[in-house]
């Protein structure tokens, strides 16, 4: 089954708009999750919302509380929280370009693949991709998705591009707070030469396929062996358990780019009338 787009919209560079789709670049399927089982009955363990002295309560009686002081909470209901959520925007405007080396690795959070939304968007998409590659720059902007606003970076990746969400400054701890007690001594020259030699000897091209999570592999092997031997198995009836619900193209690209340079402060994007996207499978 074709992957589902995480976000659909357009990337805007001054007067140029490029319809794109964004897909998750990573997956968590490699992790193994466990459920808690009550062994005597073979039933899944569930958790109730309880209040000390009262016992189990109705979830409709629960509100969110922010602790402003020890034991002092400001209470908010879900409607109030939802009211201040940002609406998801369909436009990512690139407002700044920087060298990739200027962004500390601590700020990168999660990557996404970016592809043109249809055949008509491909020309402008390729122009932007190659312009970033030639300039050796990363585009920056802010994008509202699923109720919150993200700082994002955009850079070339093969035939496509990669968008990465970035952490805000107040989400990153200052390194000097942890490194200040490390002495600023010069290493012994012989030891430094030996370490450098070892590094050179083990230097090779990066191949992520060579690395495996040995703990996950061992767990999978253990589960497979117990499944094969049919030891300690439980068939659980979950019938009574509640089920949860778990465009357009650029018109005259050259003219739009030239106009953007002449009027760098322009905000109106040049777009063509909407066109139905062609049927195209995405990896």
N, C-alpha and C positions, 0 to 999 in steps of 0.2 A: 504494500500500500504506500502511495506517495506521502511524503512528509507533509505535515500541516504547517502553514506559515505562522510564525509567532506574531508577526506584525506586518501589515500592508500599508503602504503610503507612498510618499515621495521624498526624495532628497532634493533640497533646494540649494543651489549655489547662485546667489544674486538673482538674476532673472531666468535662470535655467532650472526646470523641475524635471526630475527623473523618477518615474514610477518604479518602485522596487518592492521586493518581498524579503523578509528576514526569517531565517530558520535557526533553530538551536544548533550550535556547533559541538556541543558535548552531551553526554548521556550519563545517567547514574545506574544503568542496568547492571554494571559490574559489581555493585554492592549487594550483599546478602542481608535481607531483613528477616527477623524472627518475630513470631507471635508468642504471647505467653499463654500457656495451656494449663488448666487445672487438671493435674494428672489423674486423680481418683475418678472424676466424672468425664474427662475428655473434652470439656467445654472450654471455649475461649474465655480468657479473663477480660472483663470490661471494667471501665473506670466510671464512677459516679461523681457528680459535682456535690461536694458536701461542705457544710458549714459547721465548725466546732460548736457543739451544744445543740444543734438543730438537726443534723443528719443530712440526708439527701434532699436537694432542693430542685425546683423547676428551673430549667435553663432560661425561661422567659424573665426570671427575676434577676438575672445577672447583667451588670453593667461594667464598663471598663473603668479602672481607677488609676490615676497617675500620682505617684507618691512625691509630693513636693517637700515634705519633711517627715521625720520619723513618725509613722502612724497617722500622718495627715495626707489625705487623698483628695484630689479633684476628680469628681465622678463625671463620666461622659457616657451617653448611650450611643448605640451604633448609628442612629440617624444623624447625630451631631458629627460623628467622625466621617460618615459618608459625605456629608455636606461640604467638607473642605477638601475632599479628594479631587485631584486634577483629572479633567476629561482627557482621554487618550487622544493625542493629536495625530493627524495623518501626514504631518510634515516634519522632517528633520532638516533644519536650516544650519548649514555649515557656517559658523561665524568666525572661526579662527583656524590657522594652520601652524603647526609647530614641528620641530624635529622629533622623531620618535624617541631619541635618547633623552629628551627633556622630561619625559613622563616616567617617573619612578615606578618600578615594577610593583610596588606596594599598592598603587592606585588601580591597577587592572583587576577587574572583578569577574566578568563572564563574557565569553565570545559568542558571536552569531554570524552565520554566513549571510551575505547580501547578494542577491541576484536581480537582474532586470525583471520587471513584472510581465513584460510581453516583448514581442519582436520589435515593436516600434521604439521601445525604450533602450534597445541595445546600443545604438550608436552613441547616444549621450552618456550612457553608462561606461562604455569603453573609453570615451574621451576623458571622463573624470578619473577613471582608474589609472590610465596612463599618465595623466597630468600629475597625479599624486606620486606615481612611481618615479617619473622623471625629476620632479622637484624634491623627492625624498622627504616628503612631508606627511603628516597625519592630520586629517580634518577633525575639528572638534565642534560639538554642538550640544544642545539639550533636547531631550525627547521625553514626553509624558506618555507613560504606558501603565495600564492597570492601576491607576490611582495615585502614582507617584512620579516624580520627575527625575530623570537620570542624566548625568553627564556622560557623553559617549564619544568614542574616537572612531575614525573610519580610515582604513588603509587597504592597499592592494593585497590580494592573496591569490596567486595563480591567475586564472581567468576571471575570477570574481573579486569580491572585497570582503573584509571582515570588519564588523562593528563590535566594539567592546564597551560594555558599561564600565564606568570608572567610579571609584569611591570619592566622596566629598572629603575635603581637607579635615573636617572634624571627625571623620571615621577612621583616620590613620594615626596611630601613635607615633610620637616623635622618636626617632632612632637614638638620638643623643641621650635620652633618658635611660637607655639600657646599655649604651656603649661607653658612657663617660668614665667608668672605672677601669676600662681596659687600658693598660699602659701604652704610651706612644713610643715604644722602643724600636730600634733598628734590629732586624734579625741578624744572626750570625751568617756571614757570607757563605761559608761552606754548607751550612744547613739549607740556606736559600737555594744554592746551586743544586743540591741533591733533590730538593722538593721540585724544582723546576724541571730537572731531568725526568723525574717520575711522571710529572704531568705531561711532558712531551711524549713519553713512551706510551701513555694510555690515551693520547688524543686520537679521536676518530670522529666520523660523521655521526650526527645524532640520529638514532633509529629507535623510536618509541616502542616498536614491536619487540625489542630485546628485553624490555622491562615488564615484569609481571608482579601483581600483588600476591605474594606467596601465601599470605594468610587467607585470602579469598579462595585461592586454588586449593589449599588444604581443607577449607570448609566444604567446598564443592565435592572434593574427593570423599570426605567423611559422610556427607549426605548421600552421595551415590552408593557408597558401600552399605549404609544402613537401609537404604531403599531396596537394594538388591537382596539383602538378607531378610528383609521384612521384619526387622526387629524394632521394638518400641514404636510401632505405628499407631496412629489414632485417626479414625475417620470421624470428622466433625460435621454435624448437621447445622448448617447456617441459615436454615429457612426462616427462622424467627428473627434473625438479625436484620436490622434496618439497612437498606442499601443506599448508599450515597451516590449522588451524581458526581461519582468520583470527580491600464488606464490610458490614461492619455499619454501622448508623446510630445516631445519638444518640437515646436514649430520653428523651422529655420534655425538650427542650432548655432551656426556661425554668427547670424545676426544677433541672436540673444546673448552670446558670449561677448561680442563686441559692444553691445549696448550696456552689458553689465560693467565692462571696464570703463566706459564713458560715464556711467552713473553708478558708482560703487555703492551709493546709499539707497539704491532702488529696492523696493520690497515686493513689487508685483511680479509674479512669476509668469513666464510665457508658456502657455499650455495649448494643446490642440483639443478639439472636441473629443469627448470620451469615446473610446473604442473598446468593444468586447475583447478581452484577452484571448489569444489563440490557445487551443487545447494543447498543453505541453506538459509532459511528465517531468517532475523534479526529482532529483536523486534524494 
